[in-house]
Amino acid sequence: MKNLRNIFKKTLACISDLIYPPSCAICGKPSDEAICTECATNLAKISYSYCPICGYKLKDDDFFCPMHEEAPLLFVRPSAPFDPVYRELIHELKFYGGVDIANFFGIILGKIIKDEKIFSDYHVILPVPLHSRRLKERSYNQSEILAKMASTISEREFLNDCALRIRETEAQTKLGVKERVENVRGAFDIINSDRINGKSIIIIDDVVTTGATTNEIARILKKNGANNICVVCIAHPTTEDSLKYKI
């Protein structure tokens, strides 16, 4: 029965490709990849990490902000600017099941983790969890897709069974800075804490705005024995952009 279902899914996919040939999500030209080689090459990139508290841009030899080294979340490493092209791609992967786009960005995040020395002592990758009800509604967690691909590329351990979202929260995109912090306070819990004890962890998310969500996850991870914690994400929109574009 399982084989029949797989054959059926593949047949539907082939029919869909015939009716709607695969195309690049940016330029719309025919492409077997989510984003064609030409568009992927031309995408803008960011080459620095920053402190999630004060915005200090870390230099090559900085492993944390000198003013906030004791913060639960040491730094955030975005891969891209929040420009109109990335905004549309992120919107597609967040709200329209853009699995291919998520895998594309997961590869980029994985290469950053693998290549940059700031991550040399980080060996665990963990996605931002969705509440079970929200996961059932959407059927996928874009952070988990990003994290799984990033772990494969960077050869880090992938953990998706430690951090849980135990309280359903209002969408952060509707809230201001202080409201975001209160909205996610106490929203997460940790199980299987032995798997994170003493380990340095990379949290993967699509975007980080104020850092309220990832800071709360970092706080509960530290409370359960984790060592250093950082975030790797696609982009870092301002609070104003987050409110305006609902991302």
N, C-alpha and C positions, 0 to 999 in steps of 0.2 A: 504493500500500500504506500509506504514511504517513497519507494522508487517511482511509483506512478505519479505521486504528487510532484516529485522533482522534475520528471519528464514533462508534466503539464505546465509547470512554472517556466521551464526553459522554452517550451513551445510558445507560450504566451509572450515571453520576452522577445523571441525571434519575430513573431507577428508584429509586435509593437515596434521593433526596430525597422521593419519593412514599411510600416505606415508612417512612423515618426523616426526617421534616421537619426542616429546619435549626432549631436552637434556640440560645439564649444559653448559653454555657459556665458562667455564674454562676447565673442564676435559673432556667434551663431553659425559659423561655417561647419561643414561636416567634420566630425572628429570622433575617433574611438575613445578618446580621453575626455574627462569632464571639462578640462581646459586645454586647448590646443597648445602645442609647443611654442608657437610664436607668442601667444598671449601670456603663457606662463613665464616666458623669458622677459617680457616687458613689464611684469607686475612689480610695483615698487616694494622695497624691503626696508626693514628697520634693523639696526645692528647693535642696539644697546639694551640693557636692562635698567629698571628704575625702581626706586623705593616706593612702595604703595602708600606710604604715609605722607612724605614731603615731595615726592616726584624727583628726587635727586637721581641724575643719570649716572649709573655706575660705570667706572672706567674698566679697562681690561683686567686689572689686577684687584678690583674690588669684588668681594664676595658678599657684602652687605653694606647698607648705608652707614657711614660712621656715626650718624646721629641717632639711628634707630636699630642698632644691631640686636637688641633684645626683643624686638617685635616678633610676634608669632610667625608672621610671614616676612621673610627676609627681602625678597625682591620679586618683581614681575618682569618677564621677558616676552614682549609682544613681537610678532614676526613681521607685522605690516602696519602701515598707516591706515586710519579709518577714513579712506577716501571713497568717492562714489562707487568705484568698481568693487572694492572690498565690501562696501555696505550692501550692495545687491547680492553678492555671493554669500555673505553671512546670513542675510535674510532668507535666501534660498535653502541653506542647510538647516537653519533653525526652525523654519515654519513649513517647509514643503518637502521634507524628507530627502534632502540633497545628500544622499549617502556617498555618491561618487565625489562630490565636492568636499565632503568631510574627509574622505580618504586622501584626496589631493592635499588638503591642508595638514592632515596627520603626518604625511610624508615630510612636509616642510618642517613641522615642529620636531619630528624625530631627528632630522638632520641637524637642526640647531642643537638639540640635546647631545647628540653624538659628537659634534665637532667642536663645541665651545668648552673651554677648560673650566668655566664657572660651574659646570654640571658634573665634573669628574668624580665628585664624592656623593652624587645622588644616584641611587640604584633602584628606586621604586617610582612607578608612575601610577597616579590615581585620578580618575575622572570625578568631576563634580556630580554628585548623585541627584536624580530626580525623585520626587515623591512618587510612590507606587500608583496613586490615582492619576497623576499627570503622565506617568510613563504608559499607563494603559490607554489613555486618551490619544497620545501621540505615537505610540508603538515603537519609539526609538528615543535614545538619548544621544544627542549630537556630541556631547563631551566624551561619552564612552567610546563612540566610533573614532573620534580624534585620538583619544588616549591609547586605544588598542593599536592603531596603526603606528603612532609615535613610539610605542614600546617595542614594536617589531623592528622598526628602522633603527632605533637607538640601542637595541639589545638590552633594555631594562625590564625589570619585573613589572607585570601589569596586575594591579589589585583593584577589583571591582566589588569585593565582598567585605570590605572593612568599614567604609563610611556610608552611613544611611541618612536619608532625609526623613526624619520622624514626624515632622510637622509641615503640613501644606501651607505655603506662604503666598502672599500677594506678589504679583509680578513686580520685580524691581524696577522695571522700565516706567512705572507709573509714579515712582517715589523720588523724593529728594534725598540728599546725602544722609542726614540724620535718621530719616525714616527708614532708609535701607538697612542701616545698622540694627535698628530695633526690630525690623521685619524678620531678619534671619537669626536673631538671638535665640539660642536653644533649639534651632531647627534641625540640628544634626546630632548623630550619635555614632559611636564606634563599637563594632563587634570584632571578634578575632584580633584583639589588640596585640597579641603576641607576634603577629605578622608585621607590625609596624614598630615595635619596641626597639629603640636605638637606631632606627633607620632614618636617612634623609630622604625626603619625599618631594616629588614634582607633581603638583596639582595641574591638571590640564582642563582648560575651559575654552570656549569660543571667543568670548570677549570679557575683558575686565574693565569696569568703569571706576567705581569708588573702591573696589576691593572688599566691600562689606561681606559678600558671600564667601570668598576664598579666605579672608581673614578669620571668619567664624569657623570654617573647616580647619584652618591651621591651628586655631586656638584649641579645638577639641582633640586634634591629633597630638599636639604637644602635651595636653593633659593626660593622654593615654600612652605617653612614652616615646613619641617620635622625636627625632633630633632636629636637624634643619629642614625648613620647608620653603619652597618657592613655587611660583606659578609660571607656566608657559602658555601663551594664548595666541590667537590670531591677531587681535587688534585691541586698542585701548581708546575707546570713544570717550569724549567728555560727558559729564552728566547732562549737559544741554543737548548733545547729539543723541544720547540714549533716550531721553524724554521725547525728543522730536521724532526720531525714527523707530521708536519702540523696540530697540535692540539692547 
